[in-house]
Amino acid sequence: MSALSRALSDYLRLRRSFGHELADAHRLLPRFVDHMEAIGVEFVTIDAAVAWSLEANAPPGSTVPARRMMAVRGFARYLRASTHVPRSRLLD
């Protein structure tokens, strides 16, 4: 299991613990993580999120790309918040 897959599992578990049903996220985000792994990208990037969101062959006016992007944005916010960045001058 990749780090991104583990992070997704943690994210979905956390959101469910707060009472969210996550119908779209539960269905869409594993597909996004599979896409990221297939293209060899280890971190969520804007380019990867946009490319995956738009890859669905949705008819004009469809909400599929927007729903995909909304799910990825929530996951990306979680990843950003759960990442511990060492402070500058930590070893000074």
C-alpha positions as CSV (number, residue, x, y, z in Angstrom):
1,M,0.0,0.0,0.0
2,S,1.4,3.4,-1.0
3,A,1.7,6.4,1.3
4,L,-1.0,8.1,-0.7
5,S,-3.3,5.1,-0.3
6,R,-2.7,5.0,3.5
7,A,-3.3,8.7,3.7
8,L,-6.6,8.3,1.8
9,S,-7.7,5.5,4.2
10,D,-6.9,7.8,7.2
11,Y,-8.7,10.7,5.6
12,L,-11.9,8.7,4.9
13,R,-11.9,7.2,8.3
14,L,-11.4,10.6,10.0
15,R,-14.2,12.2,7.9
16,R,-16.6,9.3,8.7
17,S,-15.8,9.6,12.4
18,F,-17.1,13.2,12.2
19,G,-20.4,11.9,10.7
20,H,-19.8,12.6,7.0
21,E,-21.3,10.1,4.6
22,L,-18.7,10.9,1.9
23,A,-20.7,9.4,-1.0
24,D,-18.6,11.1,-3.7
25,A,-15.3,11.1,-1.9
26,H,-15.6,7.4,-1.0
27,R,-16.2,6.5,-4.6
28,L,-14.0,9.0,-6.4
29,L,-10.8,9.4,-4.3
30,P,-9.7,5.7,-4.6
31,R,-9.9,6.2,-8.4
32,F,-7.8,9.4,-8.0
33,V,-5.2,7.6,-6.0
34,D,-5.1,4.8,-8.5
35,H,-4.6,7.4,-11.2
36,M,-1.7,9.0,-9.3
37,E,0.0,5.6,-8.8
38,A,-0.5,4.7,-12.4
39,I,1.2,7.9,-13.6
40,G,3.9,7.6,-10.9
41,V,3.1,10.7,-9.0
42,E,3.6,10.5,-5.2
43,F,2.2,13.9,-4.2
44,V,-1.1,15.6,-5.2
45,T,-0.3,18.3,-7.7
46,I,-2.6,20.8,-9.4
47,D,-1.7,19.4,-12.8
48,A,-2.5,15.8,-11.8
49,A,-5.8,16.9,-10.1
50,V,-7.0,18.9,-13.1
51,A,-6.0,16.2,-15.5
52,W,-7.8,13.5,-13.6
53,S,-10.9,15.7,-13.0
54,L,-11.2,16.4,-16.7
55,E,-10.5,12.9,-18.0
56,A,-14.0,11.7,-17.5
57,N,-15.9,11.8,-20.8
58,A,-18.7,13.8,-19.4
59,P,-21.2,15.6,-21.6
60,P,-21.0,19.4,-21.7
61,G,-22.6,21.0,-18.6
62,S,-21.9,17.9,-16.5
63,T,-21.0,18.3,-12.9
64,V,-18.6,15.3,-12.9
65,P,-15.4,17.3,-13.3
66,A,-16.4,19.8,-10.6
67,R,-17.4,17.0,-8.2
68,R,-14.1,15.2,-8.9
69,M,-12.1,18.4,-8.2
70,M,-14.1,19.1,-5.0
71,A,-13.2,15.6,-3.7
72,V,-9.5,16.0,-4.5
73,R,-9.4,19.5,-2.9
74,G,-10.7,18.2,0.4
75,F,-8.2,15.4,0.3
76,A,-5.4,17.8,-0.6
77,R,-6.3,20.1,2.3
78,Y,-6.1,17.1,4.6
79,L,-2.7,16.1,3.3
80,R,-1.4,19.7,3.7
81,A,-2.7,19.9,7.3
82,S,-1.4,16.4,8.2
83,T,2.1,17.1,6.9
84,H,4.7,18.1,9.5
85,V,7.2,20.5,8.1
86,P,10.3,20.9,10.1
87,R,10.8,24.5,11.2
88,S,13.6,26.5,9.9
89,R,16.8,26.5,11.9
90,L,15.7,23.2,13.6
91,L,19.3,22.0,13.8
92,D,21.0,25.4,14.6
